[in-house]
Amino acid sequence: MKFKNSFSIFIQDTIHKRKQISKKQCQEWLSFVAKNQSKITLRIVNENESQRLNKQFRNKDTATNILSFLMLEDPIEGDLVLCHPVIKKEAKAQNKKIRDHYTHLIIHGYLHLLGYDHQNNTDADKMEKIERKILSKLNIDDPYKDYK
């Protein structure tokens, strides 16, 4: 598949010998939203690293599914830190395929790099609408359908 946008993805999987997601998959997932010349690093980590980063940067002493770190706005450069054990537990609890959950979270994290947020209902609705539209194009069910 040829992607309309030119962007770079780097994957650092710190816990698996065999990658859980591929660069090609991530390019497909982000092709609907990524800006040209973006440079994104996806780092897959354990709960300890996620918790440490979440505490250091968000003052929350718990592991979380994804953290987004914007390094540069134009062109977009940033890191998306994904906690595999949390993602795996969430996917199982929500009866989702883990790959679909990764897809959603990577898109969600990239939208944060673009400045989207979900601190209030209006912003959350805007962000979720974009996520639903992209996921629909990828034939992935609405991740919010059971939560609204």
Backbone as JSON, one array per atom type, in Angstrom:
{
  "sequence": "MKFKNSFSIFIQDTIHKRKQISKKQCQEWLSFVAKNQSKITLRIVNENESQRLNKQFRNKDTATNILSFLMLEDPIEGDLVLCHPVIKKEAKAQNKKIRDHYTHLIIHGYLHLLGYDHQNNTDADKMEKIERKILSKLNIDDPYKDYK",
  "N": [[0.84, -1.18, 0.0], [0.58, 2.17, -0.86], [1.36, 5.16, 0.77], [-0.14, 8.32, 1.31], [0.98, 10.4, 2.77], [4.2, 11.54, 3.86], [6.02, 10.26, 6.3], [7.93, 9.32, 9.23], [8.4, 6.38, 11.11], [9.54, 4.9, 14.04], [10.2, 1.99, 15.83], [10.53, 0.9, 19.08], [10.71, -1.83, 20.81], [10.73, -2.87, 23.93], [10.19, -5.15, 25.34], [9.45, -7.47, 23.94], [10.65, -10.21, 22.02], [9.86, -10.84, 19.5], [8.37, -8.63, 17.38], [5.34, -6.93, 18.23], [3.84, -5.18, 16.77], [4.09, -3.84, 13.48], [6.17, -1.65, 11.51], [5.05, -1.08, 9.03], [2.32, -1.61, 9.49], [1.76, 0.41, 11.37], [2.25, 2.67, 9.81], [0.15, 2.43, 8.02], [-2.05, 2.71, 9.77], [-1.68, 5.3, 10.75], [-1.72, 6.79, 8.46], [-4.01, 8.14, 7.81], [-4.05, 10.39, 9.32], [-1.53, 11.43, 9.99], [0.83, 14.05, 9.7], [2.81, 15.41, 7.01], [6.28, 14.76, 7.0], [6.41, 14.07, 9.66], [7.92, 12.62, 12.53], [7.88, 9.84, 14.34], [8.33, 8.04, 17.29], [7.62, 4.91, 18.5], [7.41, 3.41, 21.51], [7.42, 0.46, 23.18], [6.68, -0.66, 26.31], [7.19, -1.99, 29.7], [5.16, -2.28, 32.71], [6.49, -1.02, 34.85], [8.18, 0.96, 33.67], [6.25, 2.52, 32.35], [4.74, 3.43, 34.54], [6.69, 4.9, 35.93], [7.29, 6.96, 34.08], [4.73, 8.11, 33.82], [4.31, 9.03, 36.39], [6.45, 10.85, 36.65], [5.94, 12.74, 34.58], [3.19, 13.29, 34.55], [2.34, 13.24, 37.08], [0.98, 11.05, 38.09], [0.77, 8.12, 39.76], [0.77, 5.48, 38.49], [0.71, 2.82, 36.1], [-0.04, 3.35, 32.64], [-2.0, 3.12, 29.59], [-1.09, 4.54, 27.28], [1.28, 7.1, 26.63], [1.94, 10.33, 25.47], [4.46, 12.27, 24.0], [5.36, 15.29, 22.92], [7.9, 16.56, 20.96], [8.64, 18.35, 19.0], [6.86, 20.74, 17.12], [6.56, 21.5, 14.38], [8.11, 20.26, 11.73], [5.94, 17.66, 13.06], [7.31, 15.97, 15.73], [7.64, 13.29, 17.88], [7.16, 11.11, 20.75], [5.49, 8.08, 21.39], [4.55, 6.25, 24.03], [3.83, 3.07, 24.78], [2.24, 0.85, 26.95], [2.52, -2.41, 27.11], [1.56, -4.57, 28.89], [-0.66, -3.29, 30.17], [-2.23, -2.58, 27.98], [-2.8, -5.1, 26.95], [-4.31, -6.21, 29.09], [-6.49, -4.41, 29.1], [-7.57, -4.83, 26.53], [-8.42, -7.47, 26.73], [-10.3, -7.27, 28.86], [-12.15, -5.59, 27.67], [-13.01, -7.06, 25.6], [-11.72, -6.93, 23.06], [-9.73, -7.18, 20.08], [-6.27, -7.35, 20.49], [-4.59, -6.1, 18.64], [-6.34, -4.29, 17.41], [-6.81, -2.64, 19.58], [-4.25, -1.58, 20.02], [-4.04, -0.18, 17.59], [-6.06, 1.78, 17.88], [-5.07, 3.17, 20.15], [-2.6, 4.16, 19.25], [-3.37, 5.91, 17.21], [-4.91, 7.62, 18.82], [-2.9, 8.59, 20.55], [-1.26, 9.93, 18.69], [-3.01, 11.95, 17.89], [-3.01, 13.44, 20.23], [-0.43, 14.48, 20.03], [-0.89, 16.24, 18.0], [-2.26, 18.14, 19.31], [-4.84, 17.69, 20.18], [-7.19, 16.96, 22.79], [-8.81, 15.6, 25.75], [-9.96, 16.82, 27.94], [-12.32, 18.02, 28.59], [-15.86, 17.6, 27.89], [-16.57, 18.62, 25.33], [-14.09, 18.82, 23.95], [-13.34, 16.13, 24.14], [-15.38, 14.86, 22.69], [-14.85, 15.88, 20.13], [-12.28, 14.8, 19.61], [-12.77, 12.04, 19.84], [-14.58, 11.67, 17.73], [-12.95, 12.0, 15.48], [-11.22, 9.83, 15.89], [-13.05, 7.67, 15.71], [-13.85, 7.91, 13.02], [-11.45, 7.39, 11.6], [-10.84, 4.79, 12.56], [-13.06, 3.43, 11.63], [-12.56, 3.46, 8.87], [-10.56, 1.63, 8.87], [-11.87, -0.63, 9.42], [-12.45, -1.18, 12.13], [-14.17, -1.58, 15.12], [-16.14, 0.89, 16.89], [-14.49, 2.17, 19.58], [-15.59, 3.39, 21.75], [-18.22, 2.76, 22.05], [-19.45, 1.3, 24.12], [-19.21, 2.93, 26.25], [-20.56, 5.29, 26.33]],
  "CA": [[0.0, 0.0, 0.0], [1.32, 3.44, -0.94], [0.78, 6.12, 1.7], [-0.16, 9.67, 0.75], [1.83, 11.28, 3.57], [5.57, 11.1, 4.09], [6.38, 10.38, 7.71], [8.81, 8.26, 9.69], [8.03, 5.69, 12.35], [10.57, 4.05, 14.62], [9.6, 1.17, 16.88], [11.42, 0.36, 20.11], [9.96, -2.78, 21.63], [11.67, -3.21, 24.99], [9.8, -6.35, 26.08], [9.18, -8.64, 23.1], [11.69, -10.59, 21.06], [9.19, -10.73, 18.21], [7.57, -7.41, 17.44], [3.89, -7.03, 18.31], [3.3, -4.35, 15.69], [5.13, -3.55, 12.49], [6.26, -0.29, 10.98], [4.09, -0.99, 7.93], [0.99, -1.49, 10.09], [1.64, 1.75, 11.98], [2.14, 3.63, 8.72], [-1.22, 2.34, 7.51], [-2.96, 3.26, 10.77], [-1.5, 6.75, 10.89], [-1.77, 7.46, 7.16], [-5.22, 8.96, 7.73], [-3.96, 11.56, 10.2], [-0.16, 11.93, 10.17], [1.26, 15.17, 8.86], [4.06, 15.18, 6.29], [7.56, 14.94, 7.67], [6.35, 13.65, 11.06], [8.85, 11.58, 13.0], [7.25, 9.28, 15.52], [8.93, 6.86, 17.9], [6.72, 4.11, 19.33], [8.19, 2.65, 22.48], [6.58, -0.49, 23.9], [7.36, -0.81, 27.6], [6.53, -2.73, 30.77], [4.4, -1.44, 33.65], [7.38, -0.18, 35.66], [8.59, 2.14, 32.91], [5.07, 3.34, 32.14], [4.4, 4.07, 35.81], [7.73, 5.89, 36.22], [7.08, 8.11, 33.19], [3.45, 8.73, 34.15], [4.51, 9.78, 37.64], [7.37, 11.95, 36.39], [5.43, 13.77, 33.67], [1.77, 13.59, 34.75], [2.09, 13.16, 38.52], [0.04, 9.95, 38.35], [1.62, 7.0, 40.16], [0.22, 4.23, 37.98], [0.99, 2.55, 34.68], [-1.16, 3.74, 31.78], [-1.9, 2.46, 28.29], [-0.25, 5.3, 26.35], [1.73, 8.45, 26.96], [2.39, 11.06, 24.27], [5.44, 13.3, 24.29], [5.66, 16.12, 21.76], [9.24, 17.13, 21.02], [8.71, 19.43, 18.03], [5.53, 20.93, 16.53], [6.52, 21.65, 12.93], [7.17, 19.16, 11.6], [5.65, 16.92, 14.29], [8.22, 14.93, 16.22], [7.21, 12.91, 19.21], [7.23, 9.73, 21.21], [4.3, 7.46, 21.94], [5.0, 5.17, 24.9], [2.72, 2.14, 24.95], [2.49, -0.16, 27.98], [1.93, -3.65, 26.61], [0.72, -5.3, 29.86], [-1.91, -2.56, 30.38], [-3.0, -2.7, 26.74], [-3.27, -6.48, 26.89], [-5.4, -6.35, 30.08], [-7.65, -3.64, 28.64], [-8.16, -5.5, 25.37], [-9.13, -8.66, 27.23], [-11.46, -6.82, 29.65], [-13.11, -4.93, 26.77], [-13.31, -8.02, 24.54], [-11.21, -6.39, 21.8], [-8.47, -7.74, 19.59], [-5.17, -6.5, 20.97], [-4.11, -5.28, 17.52], [-7.29, -3.18, 17.27], [-6.59, -1.71, 20.7], [-3.01, -0.87, 19.68], [-4.36, 0.75, 16.5], [-6.79, 2.91, 18.47], [-4.21, 3.96, 21.06], [-1.58, 4.87, 18.46], [-4.08, 7.04, 16.61], [-5.25, 8.5, 19.95], [-1.65, 9.24, 20.98], [-0.83, 10.88, 17.65], [-3.9, 13.11, 17.98], [-2.48, 14.27, 21.33], [0.72, 15.22, 19.5], [-1.44, 17.31, 17.17], [-2.88, 19.14, 20.18], [-6.17, 17.29, 20.63], [-7.23, 16.51, 24.18], [-10.13, 15.16, 26.2], [-10.1, 17.34, 29.3], [-13.73, 18.34, 28.8], [-16.72, 16.83, 26.98], [-16.51, 19.16, 23.97], [-12.83, 18.37, 23.36], [-13.37, 14.67, 24.04], [-16.26, 14.52, 21.56], [-14.13, 16.22, 18.89], [-11.19, 13.84, 19.44], [-13.36, 10.72, 19.62], [-15.17, 11.66, 16.39], [-11.84, 11.76, 14.54], [-10.78, 8.45, 16.1], [-14.07, 6.77, 15.15], [-13.81, 8.01, 11.56], [-10.25, 6.68, 11.14], [-10.99, 3.37, 12.88], [-14.07, 2.9, 10.71], [-11.87, 3.23, 7.59], [-9.71, 0.46, 9.08], [-12.79, -1.71, 9.8], [-12.33, -1.44, 13.56], [-15.36, -1.12, 15.82], [-16.09, 2.08, 17.74], [-13.97, 1.79, 20.9], [-16.33, 4.1, 22.79], [-19.64, 2.44, 21.96], [-19.96, 0.78, 25.4], [-18.88, 3.88, 27.32], [-21.31, 6.56, 26.19]],
  "C": [[0.89, 1.24, 0.0], [0.61, 4.46, -0.06], [0.92, 7.52, 1.15], [0.77, 10.62, 1.5], [3.22, 10.67, 3.72], [5.9, 11.34, 5.55], [7.19, 9.16, 8.13], [8.3, 7.69, 11.01], [9.2, 4.81, 12.76], [9.93, 3.28, 15.76], [10.7, 0.65, 17.79], [10.57, -0.54, 21.0], [10.92, -3.31, 22.69], [11.32, -4.51, 25.7], [9.55, -7.6, 25.24], [10.37, -8.93, 22.2], [11.14, -10.49, 19.65], [8.23, -9.55, 18.28], [6.07, -7.69, 17.43], [3.21, -6.26, 17.18], [4.45, -4.04, 14.73], [5.07, -2.09, 12.06], [5.22, -0.08, 9.89], [2.67, -0.84, 8.47], [0.78, -0.08, 10.63], [1.53, 2.82, 10.91], [0.73, 3.61, 8.15], [-2.18, 3.02, 8.49], [-2.89, 4.78, 10.83], [-1.63, 7.51, 9.56], [-2.98, 8.38, 7.01], [-5.09, 10.27, 8.5], [-2.57, 12.19, 10.26], [0.17, 13.05, 9.19], [2.58, 14.81, 8.19], [5.25, 15.53, 7.17], [7.52, 14.62, 9.17], [7.4, 12.59, 11.33], [8.32, 11.09, 14.33], [8.04, 8.06, 16.0], [7.86, 6.2, 18.76], [7.59, 3.25, 20.23], [7.23, 1.76, 23.27], [7.34, -0.9, 25.17], [6.55, -1.69, 28.56], [5.83, -1.75, 31.73], [5.31, -0.53, 34.48], [7.79, 1.09, 34.93], [7.41, 3.08, 32.67], [4.71, 4.11, 33.42], [5.41, 5.17, 36.14], [7.53, 7.15, 35.37], [5.78, 8.85, 33.51], [3.56, 9.55, 35.43], [5.37, 11.02, 37.39], [6.73, 13.08, 35.59], [3.96, 14.15, 33.89], [1.37, 13.55, 36.22], [1.01, 12.13, 38.87], [0.88, 8.69, 38.58], [1.0, 5.66, 39.78], [0.64, 4.05, 36.52], [-0.25, 2.93, 33.88], [-0.94, 3.16, 30.38], [-0.98, 3.21, 27.32], [0.08, 6.66, 26.92], [2.26, 9.07, 25.67], [3.33, 12.17, 24.69], [5.78, 14.04, 23.01], [7.03, 16.75, 21.94], [9.35, 18.38, 20.14], [7.35, 19.52, 17.32], [5.51, 20.97, 15.01], [7.88, 21.4, 12.33], [7.01, 18.43, 12.94], [6.75, 15.9, 14.55], [7.77, 14.59, 17.62], [7.35, 11.43, 19.47], [5.86, 9.31, 21.71], [4.79, 6.24, 22.72], [3.79, 4.31, 25.24], [3.09, 1.06, 25.97], [1.76, -1.45, 27.6], [1.08, -4.38, 27.66], [-0.63, -4.61, 30.12], [-2.8, -2.72, 29.16], [-3.6, -4.1, 26.61], [-4.44, -6.71, 27.86], [-6.66, -5.63, 29.62], [-8.35, -4.34, 27.48], [-8.97, -6.71, 25.81], [-10.4, -8.25, 27.97], [-12.55, -6.23, 28.77], [-13.49, -5.81, 25.58], [-12.94, -7.48, 23.16], [-9.99, -7.2, 21.36], [-7.36, -6.8, 20.03], [-4.64, -5.6, 19.85], [-5.03, -4.08, 17.29], [-7.09, -2.15, 18.37], [-5.3, -0.91, 20.48], [-3.29, 0.2, 18.61], [-5.03, 2.0, 17.06], [-5.86, 3.78, 19.3], [-3.13, 4.73, 20.31], [-2.2, 6.08, 17.76], [-4.41, 8.08, 17.69], [-4.01, 9.29, 20.4], [-1.16, 10.26, 19.97], [-1.71, 12.13, 17.68], [-3.48, 14.03, 19.15], [-1.28, 15.09, 20.85], [0.27, 16.39, 18.64], [-2.15, 18.38, 18.01], [-4.29, 18.81, 20.63], [-6.08, 16.8, 22.07], [-8.65, 16.1, 24.53], [-10.35, 15.57, 27.65], [-11.53, 17.76, 29.63], [-14.54, 17.62, 27.73], [-16.65, 17.31, 25.54], [-15.25, 18.68, 23.26], [-12.8, 16.86, 23.17], [-14.22, 14.23, 22.86], [-15.57, 14.75, 20.22], [-13.05, 15.16, 18.59], [-11.75, 12.45, 19.11], [-14.0, 10.6, 18.24], [-14.1, 11.37, 15.34], [-11.37, 10.31, 14.66], [-11.76, 7.46, 15.47], [-14.01, 6.74, 13.62], [-12.62, 7.22, 11.0], [-10.4, 5.18, 11.36], [-12.02, 2.7, 11.97], [-13.45, 2.58, 9.35], [-10.98, 1.98, 7.65], [-10.53, -0.76, 9.49], [-12.63, -2.15, 11.25], [-13.54, -0.81, 14.25], [-15.08, 0.12, 16.66], [-15.63, 1.68, 19.14], [-14.75, 2.42, 22.05], [-17.79, 3.68, 22.9], [-20.24, 1.94, 23.3], [-19.76, 1.76, 26.55], [-19.64, 5.18, 27.25], [-22.74, 6.37, 26.63]]
}
